Amino acid sequence: MATTYALPDFIADLDRITRDESSPHVITEKVEPLLGRLIRNPAALPAEYRTRGPGGGRGRYMLHRTPRFNITAVVWAPGDVAAAHNHDTWGVIGVIENRIEETRYRVTPDTPGHARLEVMRVMRHELGAISRLVPGEKCTACTIRRPTTPWRSTCTARTWSVSSGRRGARTARKNGS
């Protein structure tokens, strides 16, 4: 009988992968099917981490933190947008509930301290979809948008590498980073 893949299994697998591998491409290739397996388990993310944040806005939940990676859940309220931002680390995002839209950009230096963003592609990620981000790809910035559907939120599970300045392991901190 097959066992259900759960958050502790995902954490153990990520720990092994990030200990054994250093290439962001290899890490994200190995993590992608595991995150897909995790988000197919409805019980993998308890209901308390699938709720909107204070005032009905975006809910952010730190599920696990280590020196090599973080695992978070983000609950996007209808119409939420994460403005264009850089990804200097690898990351893998999975849609647990509803859908999100991701726009990837090519960043071209412009005037000092400014850059031009050129839309490379817009992707609509439905329930169960996985998106991988690798530093150094042509795409160096992205925007996440939650399409407007008033009565439903979107929940995503995300994991990414940690900058060298962060230390220590923590699990399940509500609305934190």
Contact map, one row per residue, 1 for C-alpha under 8 A:
111000000000000000000000000000000000000000000000000000000000000000000000000000000000000000000000000000000000000000000000000000000000000000000000000000000000000000000000000000000
111100000000000000000000000000000000000000000000000000000000000000000000000000000000000000000000000000000000000000000000000000000000000000000000000000000000000000000000000000000
111110000000000000000000000000000000000000000000000000000000000000000000000000000000000000000000000000000000000000000000000000000000000000000000000000000000000000000000000000000
011111000000000000000000000000000000000010000000000000000000000000000000000000000000000000000000000000000000000000000000000000000000000000000000000000000000000000000000000000000
001111101100000000000000000000000000110010010000000000000000000000000000000000000000000000000000000000000000000000000000000000000000000000000000000000000000000000000000000000000
000111111100000000000000000000000000010010110000000000000000000000000000000000000000000000000000000000000000000000000000000000000000000000000000000000000000000000000000000000000
000011111110000000000000000000000000010000011000000000000000000000000000000000000000000000000000000000000000000000000000000000000000000000000000000000000000000000000000000000000
000001111111000000000000000000000000000000000000000000000000000000000000000000000000000000000000000000000000000000000000000000000000000000000000000000000000000000000000000000000
000011111111100000000000000000000000000000000000000000000000000000000000000000000000000000000000000000000000000000000000000000000000000000000000000000000000000000000000000000000
000011111111110000000000000000000110010000000000000000000000000000000000000000000000000000000000000000000000000000000000000000000000000000000000000000000000000000000000000000000
000000111111111000000000000000000000000000000000000000000000000100000000000000000000000000000000000000000000000000000000000000000000000000000000000000000000000000000000000000000
000000011111111100000000000000000000000000000000000000000000000000000000000000000000000000000000000000000000000000000000000000000000000000000000000000000000000000000000000000000
000000001111111110000000000000000000000000000000000000000000000000000000000000000000000000000000000000000000000000000000000000000000000000000000000000000000000000000000000000000
000000000111111111000000000000100000000000000000000000000000000000001000000000000000000000000000000000000000000000000000000000000000000000000000000000000000000000000000000000000
000000000011111111100000000000000000000000000000000000000000000000010000000000000000000000000000000000000000000000000000000000000000000000000000000000000000000000000000000000000
000000000001111111110000000000000000000000000000000000000000000000000000000000000000000000000000000000000000000000000000000000000000000000000000000000000000000000000000000000000
000000000000111111111000001001100000000000000000000000000000000000000000000000000000000000000000000000000000000000000000000000000000000000000000000000000000000000000000000000000
000000000000011111111100001000000000000000000000000000000000000000011000000000000000000000000000000000000000000000000000000000000000000000000000000000000000000000000000000000000
000000000000001111111100000000000000000000000000000000000000000000000000000000000000000000000000000000000000000000000000000000000000000000000000000000000000000000000000000000000
000000000000000111111100000000000000000000000000000000000000000000000000000000000000000000000000000000000000000000000000000000000000000000000000000000000000000000000000000000000
000000000000000011111110011000000000000000000000000000000000000000000000000000000000000000000000000000000000000000000000000000000000000000000000000000000000000000000000000000000
000000000000000001111111011000000000000000000000000000000000000000000000000000000000000000000000000000000000000000000000000000000000000000000000000000000000000000000000000000000
000000000000000000001111111000000000000000000000000000000000000000000000000000000000000000000000000000000000000000000000000000000000000000000000000000000000000000000000000000000
000000000000000000000111111100000000000000000000000000000000000000000000000000000000000011000000000000000000000000000000000000000000011000000000000000000000000000000000000000000
000000000000000000000011111110000000000000000000000000000000000000000000000000000000000001000000000000000000000000000000000000000000010000000000000000000000000000000000000000000
000000000000000000001111111111000000000000000000000000000000000000000000000000000000000000000000000000000000000000000000000000000000000000000000000000000000000000000000000000000
000000000000000011001111111111100000000000000000000000000000000000000000000000000000000000000000000000000000000000000000000000000000000000000000000000000000000000000000000000000
000000000000000000000001111111110000000000000000000000000000000000000000000000000000000001110000000000000000000000000000000000000001110000000000000000000000000000000000000000000
000000000000000000000000111111111000000000000000000000000000000000000000000000000000000000000000000000000000000000000000000000000000000000000000000000000000000000000000000000000
000000000000000010000000011111111100000000000000000000000000000000000000000000000000000000000000000000000000000000000000000000000000000000000000000000000000000000000000000000000
000000000000010010000000001111111110000000000000000000000000000000000000000000000000000000010000000000000000000000000000000000000000000000000000000000000000000000000000000000000
000000000000000000000000000111111111000000000000000000000000000000000000000000000000000000010000000000000000000000000000000000000111000000000000000000000000000000000000000000000
000000000000000000000000000011111111100000000000000000000000000000000000000000000000000000000000000000000000000000000000000000000000000000000000000000000000000000000000000000000
000000000100000000000000000001111111110000000000000000000000000000000000000000000000000000000000000000000000000000000000000000000000000000000000000000000000000000000000000000000
000000000100000000000000000000111111111000000000000000000000000000000000000000000000000000011100000000000000000000000000000000000100000000000000000000000000000000000000000000000
000000000000000000000000000000011111111100000000000000000000000000000000000000000000000000000100000000000000000000000000000000011100000000000000000000000000000000000000000000000
000010000000000000000000000000001111111110000000000000000000000000000000000000000000000000000000000000000000000000000000000000000000000000000000000000000000000000000000000000000
000011100100000000000000000000000111111110010000000000000000000000000000000000000000000000000000000000000000000000000000000000000000000000000000000000000000000000000000000000000
000000000000000000000000000000000011111111010000000000000000000000000000000000000000000000000111000000000000000000000000000000010000000000000000000000000000100000000000000000000
000000000000000000000000000000000001111111000000000000000000000000000000000000000000000000000001000000000000000000000000000000010000000000000000000000000000000000000000000000000
000111000000000000000000000000000000111111110000000000000000000000000000000000000000000000000000000000000000000000000000000000000000000000000000000000000000000000000000000000000
000000000000000000000000000000000000001111111000000000000000000000000000000000000000000000000000000000000000000000000000000000000000000000000000000000000000000000000000000000000
000001000000000000000000000000000000000011111100000000000000000000000000000000000000000000000000000000000000000000000000000000000000000000000000000000000000000000000000000000000
000011100000000000000000000000000000011011111100000000000000000000000000000000000000000000000000000000000000000000000000000000000000000000000000000000000000000000000000000000000
000000100000000000000000000000000000000001111110110000000000000000000000000000000000000000000000000000000000000000000000000000000000000000000000000000000000000000000000000000000
000000000000000000000000000000000000000000111111110000000000000000000000000000000000000000000000000000000000000000000000000000000000000000000000000000000000000000000000000000000
000000000000000000000000000000000000000000001111111000000000000000000000000000000000000000000000000000000000000000000000000000000000000000000000000000000000000000000000000000000
000000000000000000000000000000000000000000000111111000000000000000000000000000000000000000000000000000000000000000000000000000000000000000000000000000000000000000000000000000000
000000000000000000000000000000000000000000001111111000000010100000000000100000000000000000000000000000000000000000000000000000000000000000000000000000000000000000000000000001000
000000000000000000000000000000000000000000001111111100000010000000000000111000000000000000000000000000000000000000000000000000000000000000000000000000000010000000000000000000000
000000000000000000000000000000000000000000000011111110000010000000000000001000000000000000000000000000000000000000000000000000000000000000000000000000000000000000000000000000000
000000000000000000000000000000000000000000000000011111011110000000000000001110000000000000000000000000000000000000000000000000000000000000000000000000001000000000000000000000000
000000000000000000000000000000000000000000000000001111111111000000000000001000000000000000000000000000000000000000000000000000000000000000000000000000000000000000000000000000100
000000000000000000000000000000000000000000000000000111111110000000000000000000000000000000000000000000000000000000000000000000000000000000000000000000000000000000000000000000000
000000000000000000000000000000000000000000000000000011111000000000000000000000000000000000000000000000000000000000000000000000000000000000000000000000000000000000000000000000000
000000000000000000000000000000000000000000000000000111111100000000000000000010000000000000000000000000000000000000000000000000000000000000000000000000000000000000000000000000000
000000000000000000000000000000000000000000000000000111111110000000000000000110010000000000000000000000000000000000000000000000000000000000000000000000000000000000000000000000000
000000000000000000000000000000000000000000000000000111011111000000000000011110010000000000000000000000000000000000000000000000000000000000000000000000000000000000000000000000000
000000000000000000000000000000000000000000000000111111001111100000000000111100000000000000000000000000000000000000000000000000000000000000000000000000000000000000000000000000100
000000000000000000000000000000000000000000000000000010000111110000000001111000000000000000000000000000000000000000000000000000000000000000000000000000000000000000000000000001111
000000000000000000000000000000000000000000000000100000000011111000000001110000000000000000000000000000000000000000000000000000000000000000000000000000000000000000000000000111111
000000000000000000000000000000000000000000000000000000000001111110000111100000000000000000000000000000000000000000000000000000000000000000000000000000000000000000000000011111111
000000000000000000000000000000000000000000000000000000000000111110000111100000000000000000000000000000000000000000000000000000000000000000000000000000000000000000000000011110000
000000000010000000000000000000000000000000000000000000000000011111000111000000000000000000000000000000000000000000000000000000000000000000000000000000000000000000000000111100000
000000000000000000000000000000000000000000000000000000000000011111101110000000000000000000000000000000000000000000000000000000000000000000000000000000000000000000000001111000000
000000000000000000000000000000000000000000000000000000000000000111111100000000000000000000000000000000000000000000000000000000000000000000000000000000000000000001000011110000000
000000000000000000000000000000000000000000000000000000000000000011111000000000000000000000000000000000000000000000000000000000000000000000000000000000000000000001010111100000000
000000000000001001000000000000000000000000000000000000000000000001111100000000000000000000000000000000000000000000000000000000000000000000000000000000000000000011100000000000000
000000000000010001000000000000000000000000000000000000000000000011111110000000000000000000000000000000000000000000000000000000000000000000000000000000000000001111000000000000000
000000000000000000000000000000000000000000000000000000000000011111011111000000000000000000000000000000000000000000000000000000000000000000000000000000000000011111000000000000000
000000000000000000000000000000000000000000000000000000000000011110001111100000000000000000000000000000000000000000000000000000000000000000000000000000000000111100000000000000000
000000000000000000000000000000000000000000000000000000000001111100000111110000000000000000000000000000000000000000000000000000000000000000000000000000000000111000000000000000000
000000000000000000000000000000000000000000000000110000000011111000000011111000000000000000000000000000000000000000000000000000000000000000000000000000000011110000000000000000000
000000000000000000000000000000000000000000000000010000000111100000000001111100000000000000000000000000000000000000000000000000000000000000000000000000000011110000000000000000000
000000000000000000000000000000000000000000000000011110000111000000000000111110000000000000000000000000000000000000000000000000000000000000000000000000001111000000000000000000000
000000000000000000000000000000000000000000000000000100001110000000000000011111110000000000000000000000000000000000000000000000000000000000000000010000001110000000000000000000000
000000000000000000000000000000000000000000000000000100011100000000000000001111110000000000000000000000000000000000000000000000000000000000000000010000011100000000000000000000000
000000000000000000000000000000000000000000000000000000000000000000000000000111110000000000000000000000000000000000000000000000000000000000000000011111111100000000000000000000000
000000000000000000000000000000000000000000000000000000000000000000000000000111111000000000000000000000000000000000000000000000000000000000000000111110000000000000000000000000000
000000000000000000000000000000000000000000000000000000001100000000000000000111111100000000000000000000000000000000000000000000000000000000000000111000000000000000000000000000000
000000000000000000000000000000000000000000000000000000000000000000000000000000111110000000000000000000000000000000000000000000000000000000000011110000000000000000000000000000000
000000000000000000000000000000000000000000000000000000000000000000000000000000011111100000000000000000000000000000000000000000000000000000000011100000000000000000000000000000000
000000000000000000000000000000000000000000000000000000000000000000000000000000001111100000000000000000000000000000000000000000000000000000000111000000000000000000000000000000000
000000000000000000000000000000000000000000000000000000000000000000000000000000000111110000000000000000000000000000000000000000000000000000001111000000000000000000000000000000000
000000000000000000000000000000000000000000000000000000000000000000000000000000000111111000000000000000000000000000000000000000000000000000001110000000000000000000000000000000000
000000000000000000000000000000000000000000000000000000000000000000000000000000000001111100000000000000000000000000000000000000000000000000011100000000000000000000000000000000000
000000000000000000000000000000000000000000000000000000000000000000000000000000000000111111100000000000000000000000000000000000000000111000011100000000000000000000000000000000000
000000000000000000000000000000000000000000000000000000000000000000000000000000000000011111000000000000000000000000000000000000000000011100010000000000000000000000000000000000000
000000000000000000000001000000000000000000000000000000000000000000000000000000000000001111100000000000000000000000000000000000000000111000000000000000000000000111100000000000000
000000000000000000000001100100000000000000000000000000000000000000000000000000000000001111110000000000000000000000000000000000000001111000000000000000000000000110000000000000000
000000000000000000000000000100000000000000000000000000000000000000000000000000000000001011111000000000000000000000000000000000000001110000000000000000000000011110000000000000000
000000000000000000000000000100110010000000000000000000000000000000000000000000000000000001111100000000000000000000000000000000000111100000000000000000000000011100000000000000000
000000000000000000000000000000000010000000000000000000000000000000000000000000000000000000111110000000000000000000000000000000000111000000000000000000000001111000000000000000000
000000000000000000000000000000000011001000000000000000000000000000000000000000000000000000011111000000000000000000000000000000011110000000000000000000000001110000000000000000000
000000000000000000000000000000000000001000000000000000000000000000000000000000000000000000001111111100000000000000000000000011111100000000000000000000000111100000000000000000000
000000000000000000000000000000000000001100000000000000000000000000000000000000000000000000000111110000000000000000000000000000110000000000000000000000000111100000000000000000000
000000000000000000000000000000000000000000000000000000000000000000000000000000000000000000000011111000000000000000000000000000110000000000000000000000001111000000000000000000000
000000000000000000000000000000000000000000000000000000000000000000000000000000000000000000000011111100000000000000000000000001100000000000000000000000011110000000000000000000000
000000000000000000000000000000000000000000000000000000000000000000000000000000000000000000000010111110000000000000000000000111100000000000000000011000000100000000000000000000000
000000000000000000000000000000000000000000000000000000000000000000000000000000000000000000000010011111000000000000000000000111000000000000000001111000000100000000000000000000000
000000000000000000000000000000000000000000000000000000000000000000000000000000000000000000000000001111100000000000000000011110000000000000000001111000000000000000000000000000000
000000000000000000000000000000000000000000000000000000000000000000000000000000000000000000000000000111110000000000000000011110000000000000000111100000000000000000000000000000000
000000000000000000000000000000000000000000000000000000000000000000000000000000000000000000000000000011111000000000000011111000000000000000000111000000000000000000000000000000000
000000000000000000000000000000000000000000000000000000000000000000000000000000000000000000000000000001111100000000000011110000000000000000111110000000000000000000000000000000000
000000000000000000000000000000000000000000000000000000000000000000000000000000000000000000000000000000111110000000001111100000000000000000111100000000000000000000000000000000000
000000000000000000000000000000000000000000000000000000000000000000000000000000000000000000000000000000011111000000001111000000000000000001111000000000000000000000000000000000000
000000000000000000000000000000000000000000000000000000000000000000000000000000000000000000000000000000001111100000111100000000000000000000111000000000000000000000000000000000000
000000000000000000000000000000000000000000000000000000000000000000000000000000000000000000000000000000000111110000111100000000000000000000000000000000000000000000000000000000000
000000000000000000000000000000000000000000000000000000000000000000000000000000000000000000000000000000000011111101110000000000000000000000000000000000000000000000000000000000000
000000000000000000000000000000000000000000000000000000000000000000000000000000000000000000000000000000000001111111110000000000000000000000000000000000000000000000000000000000000
000000000000000000000000000000000000000000000000000000000000000000000000000000000000000000000000000000000000111111100000000000000000000000000000000000000000000000000000000000000
000000000000000000000000000000000000000000000000000000000000000000000000000000000000000000000000000000000000111111000000000000000000000000000000000000000000000000000000000000000
000000000000000000000000000000000000000000000000000000000000000000000000000000000000000000000000000000000000011111100000000000000000000000000000000000000000000000000000000000000
000000000000000000000000000000000000000000000000000000000000000000000000000000000000000000000000000000000000111111110000000000000000000000000000000000000000000000000000000000000
000000000000000000000000000000000000000000000000000000000000000000000000000000000000000000000000000000000011111011111000000000000000000000000000000000000000000000000000000000000
000000000000000000000000000000000000000000000000000000000000000000000000000000000000000000000000000000000011110001111100000000000000000000000000000000000000000000000000000000000
000000000000000000000000000000000000000000000000000000000000000000000000000000000000000000000000000000001111000000111110000000000000000000000000000000000000000000000000000000000
000000000000000000000000000000000000000000000000000000000000000000000000000000000000000000000000000000001111000000011111000000000000000000000000000000000000000000000000000000000
000000000000000000000000000000000000000000000000000000000000000000000000000000000000000000000000000000111100000000001111110000000000000000000000000000000000000000000000000000000
000000000000000000000000000000000000000000000000000000000000000000000000000000000000000000000000000000111100000000000111110000000000000000100000000000000000000000000000000000000
000000000000000000000000000000000000000000000000000000000000000000000000000000000000000000000000000000111000000000000011111000000000000000000000000000000000000000000000000000000
000000000000000000000000000000000000000000000000000000000000000000000000000000000000000000000000000011110000000000000011111100000000000000000000000000000000000000000000000000000
000000000000000000000000000000000000000000000000000000000000000000000000000000000000000000000000000011100000000000000000111110000000000000000000000000000000000000000000000000000
000000000000000000000000000000000000000000000000000000000000000000000000000000000000000000000000001111000000000000000000011111000000000000000000000000000000000000000000000000000
000000000000000000000000000000000000000000000000000000000000000000000000000000000000000000000010001111000000000000000000001111101110000000000000000000000000000000000000000000000
000000000000000000000000000000000000000000000000000000000000000000000000000000000000000000000010011100000000000000000000000111111000000000000000000000000000000000000000000000000
000000000000000000000000000000000000000000000000000000000000000000000000000000000000000000000011111000000000000000000000000011111000000000000000000000000000000000000000000000000
000000000000000000000000000000000001001100000000000000000000000000000000000000000000000000000111100000000000000000000000000001111100000000000000000000000000000000000000000000000
000000000000000000000000000000000001000000000000000000000000000000000000000000000000000000000110000000000000000000000000000011111110000000000000000000000000000000000000000000000
000000000000000000000000000000010011000000000000000000000000000000000000000000000000000000011110000000000000000000000000000010011111000000000000000000000000000000000000000000000
000000000000000000000000000000010000000000000000000000000000000000000000000000000000000000011100000000000000000000000000000010001111100000000000000000000000000000000000000000000
000000000000000000000000000100010000000000000000000000000000000000000000000000000000000001111000000000000000000000000000000000000111110000000000000000000000000000000000000000000
000000000000000000000000000100000000000000000000000000000000000000000000000000000000001011110000000000000000000000000000000000000011111000000000000000000000000000000000000000000
000000000000000000000001100100000000000000000000000000000000000000000000000000000000001111100000000000000000000000000000000000000001111110000000000000000000000000000000000000000
000000000000000000000001000000000000000000000000000000000000000000000000000000000000001111000000000000000000000000000000000000000000111110010000000000000000000000000000000000000
000000000000000000000000000000000000000000000000000000000000000000000000000000000000000100000000000000000000000000000000000000000000011111110000000000000000000000000000000000000
000000000000000000000000000000000000000000000000000000000000000000000000000000000000000000000000000000000000000000000000000000000000011111110000000000000000000000000000000000000
000000000000000000000000000000000000000000000000000000000000000000000000000000000000000000000000000000000100000000000000000000000000000111110000000000000000000000000000000000000
000000000000000000000000000000000000000000000000000000000000000000000000000000000000000000000000000000011110000000000001000000000000000111111100000000000000000000000000000000000
000000000000000000000000000000000000000000000000000000000000000000000000000000000000011100000000000000011110000000000000000000000000001111111100000000000000000000000000000000000
000000000000000000000000000000000000000000000000000000000000000000000000000000000001111000000000000000011110000000000000000000000000000000111110000000000000000000000000000000000
000000000000000000000000000000000000000000000000000000000000000000000000000000000011111000000000000001111000000000000000000000000000000000111111000000000000000000000000000000000
000000000000000000000000000000000000000000000000000000000000000000000000000000001111100000000000000001110000000000000000000000000000000000001111100000000000000000000000000000000
000000000000000000000000000000000000000000000000000000000000000000000000000000001111000000000000000111100000000000000000000000000000000000000111110000000000000000000000000000000
000000000000000000000000000000000000000000000000000000000000000000000000000000111100000000000000000111000000000000000000000000000000000000000011111000000000000000000000000000000
000000000000000000000000000000000000000000000000000000000000000000000000000111111000000000000000001110000000000000000000000000000000000000000001111100000100000000000000000000000
000000000000000000000000000000000000000000000000000000000000000000000000000001110000000000000000001110000000000000000000000000000000000000000000111110000000000000000000000000000
000000000000000000000000000000000000000000000000000000000000000000000000000001100000000000000000000000000000000000000000000000000000000000000000011111000000000000000000000000000
000000000000000000000000000000000000000000000000000000000000000000000000000001100000000000000000000000000000000000000000000000000000000000000000001111111000000000000000000000000
000000000000000000000000000000000000000000000000000000000000000000000000000001000000000000000000000000000000000000000000000000000000000000000000000111110000000000000000000000000
000000000000000000000000000000000000000000000000000000000000000000000000000001000000000000000000000000000000000000000000000000000000000000000000000011111000000000000000000000000
000000000000000000000000000000000000000000000000000000000000000000000000000011000000000000000000010000000000000000000000000000000000000000000000000011111100000000000000000000000
000000000000000000000000000000000000000000000000000100000000000000000000001111000000000000000000110000000000000000000000000000000000000000000000000010111110000000000000000000000
000000000000000000000000000000000000000000000000000000000000000000000000001111000000000000000011111100000000000000000000000000000000000000000000010000011111000000000000000000000
000000000000000000000000000000000000000000000000010000000000000000000000111100000000000000000011110000000000000000000000000000000000000000000000000000001111100000000000000000000
000000000000000000000000000000000000000000000000000000000000000000000000111000000000000000001111100000000000000000000000000000000000000000000000000000000111110000000000000000000
000000000000000000000000000000000000001000000000000000000000000000000011110000000000000000001111000000000000000000000000000000000000000000000000000000000011111000000000000000000
000000000000000000000000000000000000000000000000000000000000000000000111110000000000000000111100000000000000000000000000000000000000000000000000000000000001111100000000000000000
000000000000000000000000000000000000000000000000000000000000000000001111000000000000000000111000000000000000000000000000000000000000000000000000000000000000111110000000000000000
000000000000000000000000000000000000000000000000000000000000000000001110000000000000000011110000000000000000000000000000000000000000000000000000000000000000011111000000000000000
000000000000000000000000000000000000000000000000000000000000000000011100000000000000000011100000000000000000000000000000000000000000000000000000000000000000001111100000000000000
000000000000000000000000000000000000000000000000000000000000000001111100000000000000000010000000000000000000000000000000000000000000000000000000000000000000000111111100000000000
000000000000000000000000000000000000000000000000000000000000000000010000000000000000000010000000000000000000000000000000000000000000000000000000000000000000000011111100000000000
000000000000000000000000000000000000000000000000000000000000000000100000000000000000000000000000000000000000000000000000000000000000000000000000000000000000000001111110000000000
000000000000000000000000000000000000000000000000000000000000000000000000000000000000000000000000000000000000000000000000000000000000000000000000000000000000000001111110000000000
000000000000000000000000000000000000000000000000000000000000000000100000000000000000000000000000000000000000000000000000000000000000000000000000000000000000000001111111000000000
000000000000000000000000000000000000000000000000000000000000000001100000000000000000000000000000000000000000000000000000000000000000000000000000000000000000000000011111100000000
000000000000000000000000000000000000000000000000000000000000000011100000000000000000000000000000000000000000000000000000000000000000000000000000000000000000000000000111110000000
000000000000000000000000000000000000000000000000000000000000000111100000000000000000000000000000000000000000000000000000000000000000000000000000000000000000000000000011111000000
000000000000000000000000000000000000000000000000000000000000011111000000000000000000000000000000000000000000000000000000000000000000000000000000000000000000000000000001111110000
000000000000000000000000000000000000000000000000000000000000011110000000000000000000000000000000000000000000000000000000000000000000000000000000000000000000000000000000111110000
000000000000000000000000000000000000000000000000000000000000111100000000000000000000000000000000000000000000000000000000000000000000000000000000000000000000000000000000011111000
000000000000000000000000000000000000000000000000000000000000111000000000000000000000000000000000000000000000000000000000000000000000000000000000000000000000000000000000011111111
000000000000000000000000000000000000000000000000100000000001110000000000000000000000000000000000000000000000000000000000000000000000000000000000000000000000000000000000000111110
000000000000000000000000000000000000000000000000000010000011110000000000000000000000000000000000000000000000000000000000000000000000000000000000000000000000000000000000000011111
000000000000000000000000000000000000000000000000000000000001110000000000000000000000000000000000000000000000000000000000000000000000000000000000000000000000000000000000000011111
000000000000000000000000000000000000000000000000000000000001110000000000000000000000000000000000000000000000000000000000000000000000000000000000000000000000000000000000000010111
